[in-house]
Every structure is written in structure tokens, then in C-alpha cells.
Amino acid sequence: MIIDLARRAHDHNWEMDPITRSLLDTDFYKLLMLQFIWKNFPHTRATFTLINRTPSVRLGEIVSLPQLREQLEATLKLRFRKSELVWLAGNSFFGRRGIFEPAFLDWLEHGFQLSDYELSIKEGQIQLRFDGLWSGTSMWEIYALAQIGELKTRAALKHLSELELDIVYARAKTRLWEKMERLRGVPDLSISDFGTRRRHSFLWHEYVVNAMRVTLGPSFSGTSNAYLAYKHDLEAIGTNGHELPMAMAALARDENELRNAQYRLLELWQQSYQGELLILLPDTFGTTQFLRNAPDWVANWTGQRIDSKDAYIAGDEYIAWLQKHGRDPRQKRLIASDALDVEQILSLHAYFAGSIRNGATPDDFRSAADFHDPARWVPERRVRFSAGWGTLLTNDFRNCNPQGNDGFNPVGLVCKLTQVEGRPAVKLSDNYSKAMGDPEEAERYRRIFGVAGVADAPVLT
């Protein structure tokens, strides 16, 4: 059923909607990581903290604190439904059934509980913190980000007339269609929705995912949102995130354990998932040092996700590393997921789908409109490239507001692991602008891991 988004906003019907409708309304990798935590760290305590990387946007003056508290309280009362647990138990994920253990699913039904939270406003910004068992704090990340993002959207919608609301959604739909038109029919293209955490709203997210499925067909490979995958019979996409190596590093007893924490995590993950779901996320403390020091067996993993490095550089680095270790890059998966939009998706796909010749460089592909010119590259796959499309898929309302303000622009909001058993957690990233953690502890990490390959680039969100 097609929902009239403008009419719903005008009538303020969405004010009655819980933003988080299901505990499945999260990134699928959160569920995979939750099982990993349940299995390996059931008694570990962890803290997650909200961080606004766009401090010029004073969210505490936009989002109603009572409304946010109401949404958080509603989420605390949610439980996994029987039908959802049946889906997790019986569905095939990544071509395999039984990824979720019966004991884990039983715990989800009878033992899982979100932690409590601390909520306040300080200097115009929302202060939100989750502290408790790691299994109870980790899942808050996506729920909290989606709720604050949608409350920001609802606050902006209130200022528009019915006609203006029609214009907003007409412009957003036109933009979405123009993007899909450019992608439709591109050979061997693979795109997934990664847009839950910074979406415009749940209803818009659902609209976008259905539009992508209908328009792109097999080029749309699925969604990271477990609830939408469950509801619409889509492939659920995702493996693991930065919080795992961050936690392992925070728990390290000395510098040697700290250096090896990122590889010890991979060993534990392999054991937990019997050699499945082997996608590397190497940028937590810098991709270059990760690959340089990685044991040979790491090259057996099936792919790599790029989250904070220039995707052309990171992809070439990964391909060269695989070749050095005697692996065929054409059999591996390369997933780009950082601030993508249609132009970057097309150019990255072209760059990694061909063997570069005639002096073509990544810069040619970043900006050239003729990157499909066969004189520049041979159409022979270098690596199996796919795109995880996030914010600019599910929340591109830039310049859609007829009143001309930027109230719908996405904000760089994150909710990150900040402590494990009282110890500070750190993420260095491949981008100085994305580094997080206590400044002194971050400097200690840089002395240990180095800064090779780290750049300073703007952060879209």
C-alpha cells in the first residue's frame, strides 16, 4: 500500500507512531554482533554515548526532550515477536540456515533486555548515554540514532503547510527516481540499503527500499535493516562493526595485546560463525597498519568493507595486499559504504569492474563523465564490488524545503562505544575527522598503531 507521506505529515498522524516499531528495526549486523557478544562476553559492561559531529546544529533546541524520552521508553518495553524469532531461526542468511543458535534465540525471547539510559540537554546538545551489560547497551545505537533523526524530521515538518509538504515529498521522490534511473540497467551492479541510522523517517525508508527493489531488480541486493528484510522478504545485509575491535582493544592488558586485539577478534568471530560472514572491517585503527601486520590466514576472508578511507585508494590497497598473499582479488568482495551517492557508486563500480589501462587513474573516475569509455579500461572484473548506500539514499532532502531552510539536512550523529569495563574505548579510523575517544588514549593508540595511510577529509554525516 502506498502511503501519502505529505497527508500523513499534515495531519500529524505520525505523532502517534512509535519510531522503533520492532526490535528488528536495526542494522542486521547488530543482531550478528549481539549473538557474538552473548556467546563470548556475556558479563562484560559497556557504555555507548551520543556524539553530534555537526555541533552547529543544536539538536537539544530542535528535538523535544519529552518526546524523545517517550520514544526511548516505548523501545524499552519492546520484545521480540514470535514471528520475528521464527524468521531469524528459519530464514536463510548469506545462503545458510541456522546462523542464529537456538539457545541465542531463546535468550532473545526470555532473557534479552535493553539497558537503562541517561538523558539531558547541555549547551543546546542532547546528552544521551547507555551504561550496562554490553548485550544491553549495544542495541541502543541504531534505535537512538533513528529516533533522534526522525524527531528532527517531525519538528521540521510541523512548520510546513499542506502544499509545502506536497512539494517536499514530490521533490524528494523526483530526486530518488533520477538516481535510480542512472543506476538502472548498469551491468553487474550491486547496491544495498545501509540507511537506517540516519533516515528521514521509517515510512520514507520503507518507501525508498520498495522503490529500489521494484526499479533496480537484481541490482538491489538487499537491506541492512532487519525489520524491512523480514517484512518485505528481502536479503538482510551486514556482518560486524567497529565496536568489536574497539572493545577487544580496550580490554587489552598490555601493548602487545593491544596490537593483536584486531586479529584476536577475527579468530573469535571465525570460531563463533564457523568460518562464515568473513568480511573485514580493517579501519578501526587504520587500514594500512592492519593489512601490513595481518597474519596470512586473514587473506582467506571473503572480502573487505571500506568505511573511512578514500574508496579508490582502499580498494587498490586491498587488491595489492591480496595479490601479495597469493589470493585472487576477483574472487573477493569489496564493499564501499562511506558517504556514497549515485555518482560515486557508478564511478567506483566502473573503476573496480575493469582492468585499468592507458594511464587512467582514480581521479579520472572520480570526476569524469566518460568512465565507461572502453578506451580507458578493459571490462574485466578486478574485484567483486558492491555499494552500501546510506544517508544519501534514505535522507536526501537537501534543498527540497520550499521555505528554503536546511531543516531537513542530515546531521552527523553517532552513538559509539566509549567505555568497556570502565576503560576508555578508541576508534582511530582512516580519517582524522572520524577519530573518537579520550584524546590522551587516542594519542597512545596512534603511537602504537601509527598513522600510515590516515588522511584528513570532511565528514558528510
N, C-alpha and C positions, 0 to 999 in steps of 0.2 A: 504494500500500500504506500502511495506517495503522500508524504506529509507536507502540508502547506506551511513551510517554515515561517514565512512572514506573518501569516494569520495567527499562528501559534504564539509568536513573539508579541504581536499586537495585543492579543487577548491575555497575555501574561500567563497562559496555561502552563508554561514551563516552570513557573514559580512553585508549582505543586510537585514537580518531578524531582525525585532523588537523582542526583547526578550519577552516583555509582549505583547502578541497578542490580548488580550482581558482583560477587567476589571474583568471578571470572573476568570482569571488566578491567583487565590489566594486561600488561605485556606477557605473552606466553612464557618468555624466559624467566619471569618472576616465579612461575609455578615450578619450572625445572630447577631453578636455584633454591626454591623453598624445599623441595624434596632433598636436594643436596645438603642443605643446612640441617634439616630434620635428621638426616642419616649420619652426618659427620660432626655437627656442632649443636646438639640439642639443648645444651645448657649454657651456651655462650651468650653473653649480653652484648647488645649493640645499640648505638644511638644514631638516628638519622635526623638531619637538620635541614630546614628550608633555607635556600640561598637564592637571592634575587641578583642575577648577573646584569640586570638592567636597572640600576638603582635610581635612575632618573624617573622611572615610573614608580610612584609611591602607592604601592598596592594596598597598603593599610588605609588609604583615603579613598580607594575605589571600591574595594570588596567589603561588604558588610560583615563584621566580625560575628554577630549573632547568626547570620545565615550560614557562614562557614562552619560555625560550631554545630549548627543543626545538621549540616551535611555530614560532618565527621561523626556525630552521634548516631546518625542513621546508618552509617557504614559499620560502626561498632556492633550494631545489632544484626548485621547480615550473617547468614550461614550458607554454606554450600548446599545447593539443592540436590535432591536425589538424582534428577535427570542430568545435572551437570557432572556429578560423580560417575554416573554410568557412561557419559561421553568420554571423560578422562580415562576410564578403565577400558572401554571397548573400542575407542577410535584408533585409527592408525595414524601415527605421527612420524614424519620422515620415513614413511614406508615400513614402519614397525609397530606392532601392537605390544601392549604391556610395558610401555616406558614408565608408567606410574605404578609403583608397587601396591599390592592390596593393603599392606599394613599402613602405608602412607595415606592412601585414600580413606581408610578407616579413621586415621588420625585427623584428616581434614574434616571428616563428618563429626567426630566426637571430641577431638582434643584441640583443634586449631583455635587460637584466639588472638586477635589484634591487640597490640599494647595500648595503653592509655596515651594521652598526648598533653602537651603544654602549649597553650595558645595565648598570644598577646600582641600588642602593637607597640613598636618602638621607633621613634623618629620617622613615622609615616610608612614603615615597612611591617609586614606580617612576620611575627616571630612564631615559628611552629617547630616543635621538637618531639620526637618519639623515642622513648627510652624503655628498654625491657629486654626480654629474650630476643635474640636475633630473628628467630622464626616469627615473632610477633611484631617486629618493627620494619622488617624488610618490605613487606607487602604494602605498607602505607605509602611508599614512594609514589607509585603511579596514581593511586586513589587521590592523594593530596594534591598532586600537580593538576590532574584533570578537574578536580573540584574548584580549585582557585582559578584556573583558566576559564572555566565556564561561568563562574560567578562574575568574573571580569567582563565576559561577553554579555551576560544578562544586564549588568549595570549599564553598559553602552547601549544596548537595545532599548532601554527604557526612555531614552532621550529622543527616539525617532517616531515620526508619525507613521501611519499605516502605509502611505505611499512611499515614504523613505525606506521603510522596511522592505517593501517590494523591490525597490531599486537595489538595496544592499545585496539581497539574495539573487536577484537577476544578474547583477554584475559578477558575483562570486561563481554562479553556475556557468556563465559565459566563459569566465577565465578557466574554470575546470575543464570545460568542453574543449577550449582551444589547446590546452595542454594535452589532453587525451588524443585529440586529432593528430598532433605532431608525433605521438608515440605509436598510434595505431598502425599496424602493418609492418613495423620495423622487424626484420628477421632476427630470430633468436633472442629477442629482448626479454628480460626477466625483471619484474618490478614487484615489490611487496610494500604493503602499507605498514609504516612504522610510526604512525602519527598520534597514538593515544595520549601521550603525556602533555601535548601542547595543542590539542584540538580546539577548534572553535566551540564545539558543543558535542554532546553524544549524538544528537539527532543528525547534525551535519556530518559527523564522522560516519555514521551508518549510511547516509545518503551517498557520500563520496565512495565508500567501499563498494556499494552496489553498482554505482555508475562505472567504476573501474572494471568490475567483473563483467558487466554487460558490454562495455565498449572495447576493452582490450582483449577479452577472451583469454587464451592460454598465456599471453604475455603477463597477465596479472597472476602472480604465483601464490598470493595469499595475504594474510594479515597477521601482524604481531598481536592483535587484540584477541584474546582467548574467547571472550564472550561473543564477539561478532563471528568468529570462526565457528563456534558452537551453534549460534542461532541461524547462520546462513550457509552452513555446510561448506566452509572454506578451509583451506590448508592453514594451520596455525604455524607461524614462523618465529624462530628465536632459539637461542641456546643459553648463553650466560652473559654476565655483565661485569663492570669494574669492581663492584663491591666485594667479589670473591677474592681476587688477589690483594685488594686493599686490606681486607680482614686478615688474610694469611700473613701479610707483611707486618701489620700492627701487632700480631701475636708472636712475631719472631723474637727469640731470646738474645740474639747477637747479630752482628753484621753479616756473618756467613749465612745464617738462616734467612736474614732479610733478603740477601741477593738471590737465594734459591727459592724463596716463597712463591714466586710466579710459576716456577716449574713444578714445585711440590703440589700446587693447586691442580695443575694439569694431570698429574698422576692420580690424585684423588678423584678428579672428575671422570677420568677414564675408568677407574675402578667402579665408581658409582653408576655409570651408564654403560658398562660392559663394552667399551670401545665404540659407542655411538655418540652422536651430537658433538663431533670434534671440530668445532670452528674456533680458531684462535682469536683472542682479542688482546693484542700484544702491546697496546699503547699506554697501559696504566702507569708504567714508569719509564716509558719511551720505547718505541718500536725498534729503533736501531740497536740499542743495547740488548733488547730481548732476543732478536734474531742472532746477533753476534755471539751470544753466550749460550744459546739454546742447545740442549743435547740433540744428537742426531735423530732420536726417535720422535721428536716434536714435528719433524718434517713429514711424518706419516699422517698427521692430522689432515682432515679433508679440505680445509680452507681457512680463510682469514677475513675478519671484519675490520674495516677501516673506519675509525670514529673521530680522529682529531688531526690527522696528517693530510697534507695535500694528496688526494687520492691517486694522481698520476705517479707521484714520487713513491708513495707507499706501495702501489701495485707493482711498479718496476722493481722496487727493493725486494718484495716478496718473490717475484718471479726469479730474480737473480739468486736469491737465497735457496730456493727450491732446486734450481739447476746446479748450484754448488754442492748440494747434498744428494745429487743424482736422482731427483724426483722430476716427473714430467708435469710442468705447470698446467698443461692443457687438461689434466685430469682433476685439477684443484678448483675450488670455488673462491672467488674474490668478491666480497660484499662491501660496497660503499654505503655509508649511512650518515654522513655529516653534512647538514645544511644543503641537501640536494634540491635542485629544481629541474625542470624539464630539459633545459639547455645542457646542464652538467650531465644528466643521465644519458642523453643522446651522445654527447661527445666522449664520455668515458666508455660507453658501450662500443663506439667505433674504435677508440684507441686500443682497447683490450681484445677486440674481436679480430684484429688483423695483425700481421707481421709488418712492422714499420719499415719503410724503405724511402729512398730518395731524400734522406735528410730530414724527414718530418720529426718534429719534437712535440712534447706535451703542450707547449704554448700554441702550436698550430691548432691543436684540437680544442684548447680552452676557448678560443675565440672565433675560429674560422667557421664560416657557414658551409664550406665545401669539404667537410671532413669525410664525406662519403666518396670523394673523388678517388677512383681506383688507381690513379697515377701516384697517389701518396702512400697507399698501403695495400697489401695483399689480403683479401678476405679469408684469412685462416686464423682460427681462434688461438690466442696466446694463453688465455686463462678463461675459466667459466665465470664471466662477470654477471653480477646482479646488483640491483639497487634497492636499498631500504629507504623509502621516501617518507619523510616525516612531516615536519611543521608546514612546509610549503605545499604539501598535499592537503592536509586536513585543516589548515588555518591560514590560508592565503586570502585575507580580506583587505589587503593593503590597497588604499585608495578606492575602496568600494563605498565608503561612507559619503552620502550626498551632502552631509554637513561639513565635510572637508577635514575633520579632525582625525587623529590616529588612534582613536579609542579601541579599534579592533586589531591593531597591530600586535603580533605575538611578542611575548616577553621572555627573556632568557631566565626562566625559573627552573631551578633544580632542587632536588631533595636527596642529599647524599649522605652516605655513611661517614660519620665524623669521629666516632669512638668505638672501640671494641674492648670489652673488659676494662674500661677506664683509660685505655691507651689511645692516643690520637691516631686517626687514620688519614692517609695521604694519597692523593692522586696527582701525579706529575703531568701526565698527558704528553702528546707530541706538540702541544700548543701552549705556550706560557700563559696565555689568557684563560685556559681551561684548568690550570693547576688549582688544587684545593687542599686545604688542611692548615694546621698550625704553621705559621711562617718558619719558625725555627726548625720544626720537624721536617718541613718540606726541603729546607736547605740541607739538612743532614741526609735526606734521601738523594738529593742531587749530587752530593759528594760521593755517595756510594754507587749510584747508578750512572752518573754522568749526564751530560746534556746533548750528546751526539744526535743529530737529526731533529732536534727540537727547534721550532720556529715560533714566531710571534705573529699571529693572524687575528683579524677581527672575529668575534663570535656572533653569529646571527642570532641564535637562541640557545 
